[in-house]
Amino acid sequence: MTAACHSRTKQRGRIVFGTGAAVGILLAVAGALVPTANEFTRNVVARVNGKAITSQDVDFALGRLAGDGHVTVTHEERLETLQRLIDQELLIQRGVEIGLLKSDLTVRKAIAGAMIDTIVASVLEKAHTEEELRAFYASHLAVFTMPARVHVQQIYCSGKGDPNRALDQAEQASVVIAHGLSFQEARERYGDEDNVSLPNTLLPLNVLRSLLGPTLTDTVLAMKTGDISPPLQSPAGYHILRLVELQSEEVQPYEAVRQEVRAEYVRRGRDEALRHYLDGLRQKATIVRSPQAPG
């Protein structure tokens, strides 16, 4: 076997051995990994304590590693892959035997994750038509609407804790701005370090409100682009605000957000498939809650 072949074989072995263990536990417990007939059939290539491994299992393991299916698989690679599956099955059976399904949180999470992947696989693999995506977009416009955004600059005057000094700073800043000094220069000359720094960019309204508070934000929204406010008092001092830009709420065109539409469509389909499956399991299960249980 060539060095490249050895390398490819080792790589495949590591992937089969490493990624299959957690999911394989679920399949082993469910009896879905392989058939369980006592006699060998045409497809069964090995048995591990009665659990069969089929040629399809080997092909599947090799096919996942081959990717596009064009990689030539040697006889030695098939043998090594089969041995890996046997070893994996031995570990799975031992893990079940020692109670990992009941005691190991990592294993339980892996099983739950594998079940979720299985349940939603059909949704993820489905080729959605353009008509379906456009209909979903039209009925969920709020999801694809760009919220209103505001770009605001401020001169903050704290007076180092002295309210009178803070007001004097703010009034001087207003005067020099009215006489032609730029907002930036006035801020450098009369402003203090912002108690809440405003990013020099467009911000969603909810973010601006969290930074400035509702009163100052409402004042900004009542201004026109380019307007500069008089000194505005807050518990922290005085503020002079400049409205640089205001972008109203805007529905994004379908063509601009098609990938987001598809992702959201698939996500909701996935959630619905999982919810429907769990509803069925709950109906079949016997679930008893104690009087002390939450809810």
KEKE-3310 file (N, C-alpha, C; in steps of 0.2 Angstrom, whole numbers, plus 5000, padded with zeros to 4 digits):
npx = (5004:5003:5011:5002:4990:4990:4990:4977:4969:4971:4966:4953:4950:4951:4941:4929:4930:4930:4918:4907:4904:4896:4883:4881:4879:4865:4859:4863:4856:4843:4842:4844:4855:4860:4854:4847:4846:4849:4856:4869:4867:4866:4871:4877:4892:4899:4898:4895:4894:4882:4876:4874:4885:4884:4887:4882:4884:4898:4900:4893:4900:4912:4908:4904:4916:4922:4916:4913:4912:4920:4932:4944:4942:4952:4955:4961:4958:4944:4944:4950:4941:4930:4935:4936:4923:4919:4926:4921:4908:4910:4914:4902:4893:4899:4898:4885:4882:4889:4881:4882:4872:4863:4870:4880:4881:4886:4885:4871:4867:4872:4865:4852:4854:4858:4845:4837:4844:4840:4826:4824:4830:4823:4817:4828:4834:4825:4821:4817:4804:4804:4792:4787:4796:4794:4781:4782:4790:4782:4772:4778:4784:4788:4799:4809:4811:4820:4824:4820:4834:4846:4858:4867:4876:4885:4888:4894:4893:4899:4903:4912:4905:4899:4884:4881:4893:4893:4882:4886:4897:4890:4882:4891:4897:4886:4885:4897:4895:4884:4890:4898:4908:4914:4904:4912:4924:4919:4915:4927:4933:4924:4918:4916:4923:4912:4899:4891:4896:4893:4892:4899:4889:4875:4862:4850:4834:4831:4843:4849:4840:4843:4856:4855:4843:4825:4820:4830:4831:4818:4818:4828:4822:4812:4819:4826:4836:4853:4850:4854:4853:4848:4856:4853:4846:4851:4851:4864:4871:4874:4868:4872:4865:4866:4858:4863:4859:4844:4836:4822:4810:4812:4806:4815:4820:4814:4824:4835:4837:4835:4843:4842:4828:4826:4834:4827:4815:4818:4823:4811:4803:4810:4809:4796:4794:4801:4794:4781:4785:4789:4777:4770:4778:4776:4762:4761:4769:4770:4770:4773:4771:4777:4769:4777:4784:4790:4778)
npy = (4994:5011:5026:5037:5030:5023:5035:5040:5029:5029:5041:5040:5030:5036:5045:5037:5030:5040:5049:5041:5035:5041:5043:5030:5023:5026:5021:5007:5004:5006:4996:4999:5000:4988:4973:4959:4946:4928:4920:4921:4932:4937:4950:4952:4955:4953:4948:4955:4949:4945:4955:4962:4967:4975:4974:4986:4994:4996:5001:5013:5020:5021:5029:5041:5046:5047:5057:5064:5052:5048:5043:5030:5015:5004:4986:4984:4995:4993:4982:4987:4997:4989:4983:4994:4997:4985:4987:4999:4995:4985:4994:5002:4993:4989:5002:5003:4992:4996:5006:5019:5026:5030:5037:5046:5062:5068:5058:5056:5069:5068:5058:5063:5074:5067:5061:5072:5077:5066:5067:5079:5078:5077:5089:5097:5093:5095:5102:5118:5127:5141:5148:5144:5150:5163:5165:5163:5173:5184:5182:5184:5197:5206:5200:5202:5215:5230:5238:5255:5266:5277:5289:5298:5311:5317:5330:5329:5336:5336:5343:5339:5334:5345:5354:5367:5371:5362:5366:5378:5375:5368:5378:5387:5379:5378:5391:5394:5384:5390:5401:5396:5386:5370:5355:5344:5351:5359:5349:5344:5355:5359:5348:5334:5317:5305:5299:5288:5281:5285:5275:5280:5279:5272:5267:5255:5259:5254:5251:5264:5270:5263:5268:5282:5284:5286:5299:5308:5301:5302:5316:5317:5311:5319:5329:5336:5330:5335:5345:5353:5351:5361:5363:5349:5343:5329:5316:5314:5325:5337:5337:5340:5337:5330:5327:5316:5307:5299:5284:5277:5264:5249:5238:5225:5221:5205:5199:5204:5198:5184:5172:5173:5172:5159:5152:5155:5150:5136:5134:5136:5126:5115:5117:5115:5102:5095:5098:5092:5079:5077:5079:5068:5058:5061:5059:5045:5041:5038:5049:5056:5068:5075:5082:5093:5097:5109:5120)
npz = (5000:4996:5003:5003:5002:5014:5023:5019:5023:5037:5041:5037:5046:5059:5058:5056:5068:5078:5076:5076:5088:5098:5092:5088:5099:5102:5090:5092:5104:5100:5091:5078:5070:5063:5055:5065:5063:5067:5058:5046:5032:5015:5015:5028:5035:5047:5064:5081:5096:5092:5086:5070:5057:5042:5024:5019:5029:5030:5017:5019:5029:5022:5011:5017:5020:5008:5002:4988:4982:4972:4976:4975:4983:4992:4994:5006:5014:5015:5023:5035:5038:5041:5053:5061:5063:5070:5082:5086:5089:5099:5109:5110:5115:5127:5133:5135:5143:5155:5159:5154:5147:5156:5166:5161:5156:5145:5135:5135:5130:5117:5112:5112:5103:5092:5089:5087:5075:5066:5066:5060:5048:5036:5033:5032:5021:5011:4995:4993:4985:4975:4975:4987:4996:4993:4997:5011:5014:5011:5021:5033:5034:5044:5050:5041:5041:5042:5056:5062:5062:5070:5070:5081:5088:5103:5115:5130:5146:5162:5172:5182:5192:5197:5195:5191:5185:5175:5167:5163:5155:5145:5140:5135:5125:5116:5112:5105:5095:5088:5083:5073:5076:5074:5078:5082:5086:5096:5105:5109:5115:5126:5131:5142:5146:5139:5149:5145:5131:5114:5100:5084:5073:5064:5074:5081:5087:5100:5105:5106:5115:5126:5129:5129:5136:5138:5138:5132:5120:5114:5112:5102:5092:5088:5082:5067:5053:5055:5065:5080:5097:5111:5127:5137:5151:5162:5174:5175:5170:5158:5141:5124:5109:5093:5078:5066:5056:5051:5049:5043:5047:5037:5025:5019:5002:4994:4986:4991:5003:5001:5005:5019:5021:5017:5026:5038:5035:5034:5047:5055:5050:5054:5068:5069:5065:5075:5086:5083:5083:5096:5102:5099:5105:5118:5120:5119:5130:5147:5159:5174:5186:5201:5215:5219:5208:5196:5189)
capx = (5000:5007:5010:4996:4984:4991:4987:4970:4966:4972:4962:4946:4949:4950:4934:4924:4930:4928:4912:4902:4903:4890:4877:4881:4875:4858:4857:4863:4850:4837:4842:4843:4861:4860:4849:4848:4845:4854:4860:4872:4864:4871:4874:4880:4899:4902:4893:4898:4890:4875:4874:4876:4887:4882:4891:4880:4887:4904:4899:4891:4906:4917:4905:4904:4923:4924:4914:4909:4911:4925:4939:4944:4943:4956:4952:4964:4954:4938:4945:4952:4935:4926:4938:4934:4916:4918:4929:4916:4902:4912:4914:4896:4890:4902:4896:4878:4883:4891:4877:4883:4866:4860:4875:4885:4877:4888:4882:4864:4866:4874:4860:4847:4856:4857:4838:4835:4846:4837:4819:4823:4834:4819:4816:4834:4836:4820:4823:4811:4803:4804:4785:4786:4800:4791:4775:4784:4792:4776:4768:4782:4787:4791:4805:4813:4810:4825:4821:4823:4840:4848:4865:4867:4882:4883:4893:4892:4896:4898:4906:4916:4900:4896:4879:4882:4899:4891:4877:4890:4901:4885:4880:4897:4897:4880:4886:4902:4893:4880:4895:4901:4913:4911:4902:4918:4928:4916:4915:4934:4935:4920:4915:4919:4922:4905:4897:4889:4899:4888:4895:4898:4886:4868:4860:4843:4831:4831:4850:4850:4836:4847:4862:4853:4837:4819:4818:4834:4830:4812:4820:4832:4817:4808:4823:4827:4843:4857:4848:4858:4849:4851:4858:4848:4848:4849:4854:4872:4874:4870:4870:4870:4864:4866:4855:4867:4855:4838:4833:4815:4809:4811:4806:4820:4817:4815:4830:4841:4837:4833:4846:4839:4822:4827:4836:4822:4810:4820:4823:4804:4801:4814:4806:4789:4795:4803:4788:4776:4788:4789:4770:4768:4781:4772:4755:4762:4773:4767:4774:4769:4774:4776:4766:4782:4787:4788:4773)
capy = (5000:5017:5031:5041:5026:5023:5041:5041:5024:5031:5047:5037:5026:5040:5048:5032:5028:5045:5052:5036:5032:5044:5042:5023:5021:5027:5016:5001:5003:5006:4990:5001:5000:4983:4968:4955:4939:4924:4917:4926:4933:4939:4957:4952:4953:4951:4949:4956:4947:4944:4962:4961:4973:4973:4977:4992:4998:4997:5006:5020:5023:5023:5034:5047:5049:5048:5063:5064:5046:5046:5041:5023:5011:4998:4980:4985:5000:4990:4978:4992:5000:4984:4982:4999:4996:4980:4990:5003:4991:4983:5000:5004:4988:4990:5008:5002:4988:4999:5011:5026:5029:5033:5041:5050:5067:5069:5053:5057:5074:5066:5054:5068:5078:5062:5060:5078:5077:5061:5069:5085:5077:5077:5096:5100:5090:5096:5107:5122:5130:5148:5150:5143:5155:5170:5165:5163:5180:5189:5182:5186:5203:5209:5197:5204:5222:5233:5243:5262:5267:5284:5291:5303:5313:5321:5333:5328:5340:5333:5348:5336:5333:5352:5355:5374:5371:5358:5370:5383:5371:5366:5384:5390:5375:5380:5398:5393:5381:5394:5405:5392:5381:5363:5351:5340:5355:5361:5344:5343:5361:5360:5342:5329:5310:5303:5294:5283:5282:5283:5273:5285:5275:5271:5262:5254:5264:5251:5252:5271:5271:5260:5272:5289:5284:5287:5306:5311:5298:5305:5323:5317:5309:5325:5334:5335:5329:5341:5349:5352:5353:5365:5359:5345:5340:5322:5315:5313:5331:5341:5334:5343:5331:5332:5321:5315:5303:5295:5280:5275:5257:5248:5231:5223:5217:5198:5197:5205:5193:5177:5167:5174:5169:5152:5150:5156:5145:5130:5134:5135:5119:5111:5117:5112:5094:5092:5099:5087:5072:5076:5079:5061:5054:5063:5056:5038:5040:5038:5054:5058:5074:5075:5089:5098:5098:5116:5121)
capz = (5000:4996:5009:5002:5004:5022:5026:5018:5027:5044:5042:5037:5052:5064:5058:5058:5075:5082:5076:5076:5094:5102:5088:5087:5105:5101:5085:5095:5109:5096:5086:5071:5067:5058:5057:5071:5062:5069:5053:5041:5026:5010:5017:5034:5035:5053:5070:5087:5101:5090:5082:5064:5053:5035:5019:5018:5035:5028:5012:5021:5032:5017:5007:5020:5020:5001:5000:4982:4979:4967:4978:4974:4989:4991:4998:5013:5017:5017:5029:5041:5040:5045:5059:5065:5065:5075:5088:5088:5091:5105:5114:5111:5119:5134:5136:5137:5149:5161:5161:5152:5145:5162:5170:5157:5153:5138:5131:5134:5126:5111:5109:5111:5097:5086:5088:5084:5068:5063:5065:5056:5042:5030:5033:5030:5014:5006:4991:4994:4979:4975:4977:4995:5000:4992:5001:5018:5015:5011:5027:5038:5033:5050:5052:5036:5041:5045:5061:5061:5065:5071:5071:5085:5092:5109:5119:5137:5151:5168:5177:5187:5198:5199:5191:5189:5180:5169:5163:5160:5149:5139:5137:5131:5119:5112:5109:5100:5089:5085:5079:5067:5078:5072:5083:5085:5090:5103:5110:5111:5119:5131:5133:5146:5143:5140:5154:5140:5124:5109:5094:5079:5068:5065:5080:5082:5092:5106:5108:5107:5121:5132:5130:5131:5140:5134:5137:5127:5114:5111:5110:5096:5086:5086:5078:5060:5052:5055:5070:5086:5103:5116:5133:5139:5158:5164:5181:5174:5168:5152:5134:5118:5104:5085:5074:5060:5051:5054:5043:5045:5046:5030:5023:5014:4996:4994:4982:4995:5009:5000:5009:5026:5020:5016:5033:5043:5033:5036:5055:5058:5048:5059:5075:5069:5064:5081:5091:5081:5085:5103:5104:5098:5110:5125:5120:5120:5136:5154:5162:5180:5189:5208:5217:5220:5202:5194:5185)
cpx = (5004:5006:5004:4990:4984:4988:4980:4966:4966:4967:4955:4945:4947:4943:4929:4924:4928:4921:4906:4900:4897:4884:4876:4878:4868:4856:4858:4858:4844:4836:4842:4849:4862:4855:4851:4847:4850:4859:4863:4868:4869:4874:4878:4887:4903:4897:4897:4893:4882:4873:4878:4879:4887:4887:4889:4883:4894:4904:4897:4896:4911:4915:4905:4911:4925:4922:4910:4909:4916:4932:4939:4946:4946:4953:4955:4960:4947:4939:4946:4945:4930:4929:4936:4927:4915:4921:4924:4910:4904:4912:4907:4892:4892:4899:4889:4878:4885:4887:4878:4877:4862:4864:4879:4881:4879:4885:4875:4863:4867:4868:4854:4848:4856:4850:4836:4837:4842:4830:4819:4827:4830:4818:4822:4836:4831:4822:4816:4810:4803:4797:4784:4790:4797:4785:4776:4786:4787:4772:4772:4787:4791:4798:4810:4813:4816:4823:4824:4829:4842:4855:4865:4874:4881:4889:4891:4896:4894:4899:4909:4911:4897:4891:4880:4888:4897:4887:4881:4894:4896:4883:4885:4898:4892:4882:4891:4900:4888:4884:4899:4907:4910:4909:4908:4922:4925:4916:4922:4936:4931:4917:4919:4919:4915:4904:4895:4892:4894:4893:4894:4896:4879:4867:4852:4840:4832:4838:4851:4846:4840:4853:4860:4847:4831:4818:4823:4833:4824:4814:4824:4827:4813:4812:4823:4834:4847:4856:4853:4854:4852:4853:4852:4850:4846:4852:4862:4875:4870:4873:4868:4870:4863:4863:4859:4863:4850:4836:4827:4815:4808:4811:4811:4817:4819:4822:4836:4842:4835:4836:4843:4832:4822:4829:4831:4816:4812:4820:4816:4801:4804:4811:4799:4789:4797:4798:4783:4779:4787:4782:4768:4771:4777:4766:4756:4765:4768:4772:4770:4774:4772:4772:4771:4785:4785:4782:4767)
cpy = (5006:5021:5035:5037:5025:5029:5042:5036:5026:5037:5044:5034:5030:5043:5043:5031:5033:5048:5047:5034:5034:5042:5034:5020:5021:5021:5009:4999:5002:5000:4992:5001:4994:4978:4963:4948:4934:4921:4922:4926:4936:4946:4957:4950:4952:4952:4950:4955:4947:4950:4961:4968:4971:4977:4984:4997:5001:5002:5013:5023:5025:5029:5041:5050:5050:5055:5063:5057:5043:5044:5033:5020:5005:4992:4981:4990:4998:4986:4982:4995:4995:4983:4988:4999:4991:4983:4995:5000:4988:4988:5002:4999:4988:4996:5007:4997:4991:5005:5018:5030:5033:5038:5046:5056:5069:5065:5054:5063:5072:5062:5058:5072:5073:5061:5066:5078:5072:5064:5075:5084:5079:5085:5099:5099:5092:5102:5112:5126:5138:5151:5149:5148:5162:5170:5166:5170:5185:5188:5183:5192:5206:5206:5200:5212:5225:5238:5250:5262:5275:5284:5298:5305:5317:5325:5333:5332:5338:5339:5345:5335:5340:5354:5362:5374:5367:5362:5375:5381:5370:5373:5387:5385:5377:5387:5397:5389:5385:5399:5402:5387:5374:5359:5347:5345:5358:5355:5343:5349:5361:5353:5338:5322:5308:5298:5287:5285:5280:5281:5278:5281:5275:5266:5261:5258:5261:5252:5259:5273:5268:5264:5279:5289:5287:5295:5309:5308:5301:5312:5322:5315:5314:5330:5332:5334:5335:5345:5347:5355:5358:5361:5356:5342:5333:5322:5315:5320:5334:5338:5339:5338:5334:5326:5321:5312:5299:5291:5276:5267:5255:5240:5229:5219:5209:5196:5199:5201:5186:5172:5167:5171:5162:5149:5150:5151:5138:5129:5133:5129:5114:5111:5114:5104:5091:5093:5094:5080:5071:5076:5071:5057:5055:5059:5048:5036:5041:5043:5056:5063:5074:5082:5094:5100:5105:5115:5116)
cpz = (5000:5002:5009:5004:5011:5025:5025:5023:5035:5046:5042:5044:5058:5064:5059:5065:5080:5082:5076:5083:5098:5099:5088:5093:5104:5096:5088:5100:5105:5092:5079:5067:5062:5060:5062:5070:5064:5064:5049:5035:5021:5011:5023:5033:5041:5059:5076:5092:5099:5085:5076:5061:5046:5030:5018:5023:5033:5022:5014:5025:5027:5013:5010:5020:5013:4999:4994:4979:4974:4969:4978:4981:4988:4996:5006:5017:5019:5023:5035:5043:5044:5052:5064:5067:5070:5082:5091:5092:5098:5111:5115:5116:5126:5137:5139:5143:5155:5163:5159:5149:5150:5166:5167:5154:5146:5133:5130:5130:5118:5108:5108:5104:5091:5084:5084:5076:5064:5061:5060:5049:5036:5028:5030:5023:5009:5002:4990:4987:4980:4977:4985:4999:4999:4997:5008:5019:5016:5018:5033:5037:5039:5052:5047:5036:5045:5050:5060:5065:5065:5073:5075:5088:5098:5111:5126:5142:5158:5174:5183:5193:5200:5194:5187:5183:5174:5165:5160:5154:5143:5136:5132:5124:5114:5108:5104:5094:5085:5081:5074:5069:5076:5078:5087:5089:5096:5108:5113:5116:5126:5134:5138:5143:5145:5145:5150:5133:5119:5103:5088:5073:5069:5070:5080:5087:5099:5109:5110:5114:5127:5134:5133:5136:5136:5133:5132:5120:5110:5109:5103:5090:5084:5082:5071:5059:5051:5061:5076:5092:5107:5122:5136:5146:5159:5171:5181:5173:5163:5146:5129:5112:5097:5082:5067:5055:5055:5048:5046:5044:5039:5029:5018:5008:4997:4991:4987:5001:5008:5004:5016:5026:5021:5023:5038:5041:5035:5044:5058:5056:5052:5065:5075:5069:5071:5086:5089:5084:5092:5106:5104:5103:5117:5125:5121:5127:5142:5158:5168:5184:5196:5209:5218:5214:5199:5189:5186)
residu = (MET:THR:ALA:ALA:CYS:HIS:SER:ARG:THR:LYS:GLN:ARG:GLY:ARG:ILE:VAL:PHE:GLY:THR:GLY:ALA:ALA:VAL:GLY:ILE:LEU:LEU:ALA:VAL:ALA:GLY:ALA:LEU:VAL:PRO:THR:ALA:ASN:GLU:PHE:THR:ARG:ASN:VAL:VAL:ALA:ARG:VAL:ASN:GLY:LYS:ALA:ILE:THR:SER:GLN:ASP:VAL:ASP:PHE:ALA:LEU:GLY:ARG:LEU:ALA:GLY:ASP:GLY:HIS:VAL:THR:VAL:THR:HIS:GLU:GLU:ARG:LEU:GLU:THR:LEU:GLN:ARG:LEU:ILE:ASP:GLN:GLU:LEU:LEU:ILE:GLN:ARG:GLY:VAL:GLU:ILE:GLY:LEU:LEU:LYS:SER:ASP:LEU:THR:VAL:ARG:LYS:ALA:ILE:ALA:GLY:ALA:MET:ILE:ASP:THR:ILE:VAL:ALA:SER:VAL:LEU:GLU:LYS:ALA:HIS:THR:GLU:GLU:GLU:LEU:ARG:ALA:PHE:TYR:ALA:SER:HIS:LEU:ALA:VAL:PHE:THR:MET:PRO:ALA:ARG:VAL:HIS:VAL:GLN:GLN:ILE:TYR:CYS:SER:GLY:LYS:GLY:ASP:PRO:ASN:ARG:ALA:LEU:ASP:GLN:ALA:GLU:GLN:ALA:SER:VAL:VAL:ILE:ALA:HIS:GLY:LEU:SER:PHE:GLN:GLU:ALA:ARG:GLU:ARG:TYR:GLY:ASP:GLU:ASP:ASN:VAL:SER:LEU:PRO:ASN:THR:LEU:LEU:PRO:LEU:ASN:VAL:LEU:ARG:SER:LEU:LEU:GLY:PRO:THR:LEU:THR:ASP:THR:VAL:LEU:ALA:MET:LYS:THR:GLY:ASP:ILE:SER:PRO:PRO:LEU:GLN:SER:PRO:ALA:GLY:TYR:HIS:ILE:LEU:ARG:LEU:VAL:GLU:LEU:GLN:SER:GLU:GLU:VAL:GLN:PRO:TYR:GLU:ALA:VAL:ARG:GLN:GLU:VAL:ARG:ALA:GLU:TYR:VAL:ARG:ARG:GLY:ARG:ASP:GLU:ALA:LEU:ARG:HIS:TYR:LEU:ASP:GLY:LEU:ARG:GLN:LYS:ALA:THR:ILE:VAL:ARG:SER:PRO:GLN:ALA:PRO:GLY)
# end
